[in-house]
Amino acid sequence: MSTTKRIEPFLVFADAAGNIYDHPELLMLCRRGNELTLPRPDELIPLPEGSEFFLLPGRSALGLDPETGQVEELGEPDELAVAVFASPAHTLSATAAYSTRPGAPVLPLFAYGALGFYEGQFYVCAKRVDMDHRQEFCNIPRARIENGARKLRADLPDNRLVRHLTGCALTYGCPAARNLALGRFEAPLPTSRTCNARCVGCISLQPEDSGFPSTQNRITFKPSQNELVEIMRRHQSKEKRPIYSFGQGCEGEPLTEAALIAASVAKFRKAGGLGTVNVNTNASLPQTLPDLAAAGVDSIRVSLNSARKGPYEAYYRPNGYQFENVLESIRAAKASGLFVSLNLLYFPGITDGENEWDALDALVAETKLDFIQMRNLNLDPELVMRLMGGFDFGPCMGLANFLKRLRKSNPWLGFGYFNPYLEK
Ligand code: SF4
């Protein structure tokens, strides 16, 4: 007989000033797609350090009255719903439960996790999927990052990419750029100003009328081979297990600069360059992958919200390529000996739908891709449901079952949140 006490968090809401309160009676609810439900016991974790609270403008919190079993709405004007952006390495298994009032603005490009409070502790519906600490900065004073950025600029004073990335580290707080300044983990190497996709949730370029801003500005110049190789060599001199990643949030699609990347990586390798060279990509250009592999690239990470053509193209809105090209790229990468990860943009109630799981399982089994990075889709949940409304996802199984079944069906498959360092 299990003795673990059942955690039943109470609803959390806020006033317009952002003060957060727990409700004395109403229980926390959460949302998976169109489903409004109590959290499953196995999905509640104490709120991880480094998570951020979000006040949801124009939205009322929804909770459950345990006496009547009815869903109650906190509708007072100064009572607002709250959501949480879980710290990196955590995948949300459910989104916040709220109802949107007329005239409410679209929410900006973040993921909105369900939050509750119980016996002095905040709880979130999420799962830690990676034990790597590369995006934890809670114990690193800002001065150390500033100092690292200064040293990097001093070492490579004429390198435009260094000026761009140290700016990103100190202005946007970009975790990848901060790690470069600190000389640890994964170095970002943006190269491309253009993209052949128009993702609804693109973080580097948003159309005027989208209603929400991009969270980063796109790089405005094309770095040279020397600028890229200089950064790679310096990072190798600082980090024993260096990872170098083309394809960052502040650029377009790196495969549009495949020739530059291949030439730079070949130069780096020829000079004895070590470490894992990775390309984060929308995998739209399969013909570029054999040359990248021959040049010394080790892995690619393919961005994907769905393994089905309809939902994929509805989100990525490809321009000059199709979903089939993405599949072709995964096959070409495997045939060229590359380690292939998916950057799976997980959305509770959609990605864990039976029909989505079937398609993803078939893709993994057919291509033998190696790893799935369980990322959160950063987009207003109601916009996601409108965008995906026309597709039948089937009943949802929950994050825990989703992972368990994929692991069972594809025993070699690895899971995480970050690009793995590949031992050679
Ligand atoms: S692939 Fe990347 S850069 Fe291109 S539209 Fe999508 S998010 Fe933006």
Residues whose N, C-alpha, C, O or C-beta is under 5 A from the ligand:
A	BS01	SF4	C195 A197 R198 C199 C202 I203 E251 G252 E253 N282
